[in-house]
Amino acid sequence: MKGGNVNDFLDHVTYEEVAVRYKGKKYFFYGLLRNPDTGMYEMKIDLWDDKDWYVTTVYQATAPTADECMNRFYNDPIIDGRCFWDIETEMEWIEW
């Protein structure tokens, strides 16, 4: 993880919002959220353009437990068909 270490990033992305740059594109991680209506946990990543406008959602996971949702995030393809552990060293933590 450029601009920080991966453990700090995972702590932040679990409990708060985080922005990263990967291959010149901005991605916004919303953090692990619990939907009060369904009780399900959600992790979502959106792509934003250089003007800070929303483009599209690139990843979304929903699970009945926080651990299961984070496990999906760690192991699912999240960006460019690659999982977090394959790209984390190429991501740059940025201030939004």
Buried (B, 14 or more C-beta within 10 A) or exposed (E): BEEBEBEEBBEBBBEEEBBBBBEEBBBBBBBBBEEEEEEBBBBBBBBBEEEEEEEEEBBBBBBEEBEBBBEBBBEBEBBEEBBBEEBBEBBBBBEE
